[in-house]
Amino acid sequence: MAGILAPVEPGGVVDDRVVLVQTELMPRSGAERVMVRVHTPVGSAVAVWRGDPHDAAGPHHIEWTIREDIHWGLNTRPALLAEPGVREEAGQVVLRGRLQLTEDGVAVLELGHSQVLFDVCSPPPPDDTWVEIRIDPDGVELYPYRL
């Protein structure tokens, strides 16, 4: 399932505004895709740019799409810190946040004032816990919005 990073108002209500970030174009490595470093209020990481390549660098309102599900014990583990974060480590994007499970089997990762939605593979992670989710940068995509 694709995860969407969307702002959240205090109290957990999803807002319809999109996230404002700063992006910088990464050097091309021969691949067809355009990679950017995205700087968020809780950290930075490299991701695939899905907008016009000529507009890749600069301030953007974005939607994140994560092309990976939560696999507890494999790509998702308990976090050592109880605070939101985005970073790179060992060639992967690491998202750290508080994870909550919904009744319909979707997991919501809270990253500060934002949320990312995931499908969950068995076994499900513990509800309402701080986790780190590790994803290959090719599975993290940014889609720009024009407001």
Sequence and secondary structure as in RCSB ss.txt:
>XXXX:A:sequence
MAGILAPVEPGGVVDDRVVLVQTELMPRSGAERVMVRVHTPVGSAVAVWRGDPHDAAGPHHIEWTIREDIHWGLN
TRPALLAEPGVREEAGQVVLRGRLQLTEDGVAVLELGHSQVLFDVCSPPPPDDTWVEIRIDPDGVELYPYRL
>XXXX:A:secstr
     EEEETTTEE S  EEEEEEE    S SSEEEEEEETTEEEEEEE S GGG SEEEEEEEEE   B BTTT
EEE SSSS EEEEETTEEEEEEEEEE TTSEEEEEETTEEEEEEB SS   SSEEEEEEE GGGEEEEEE  
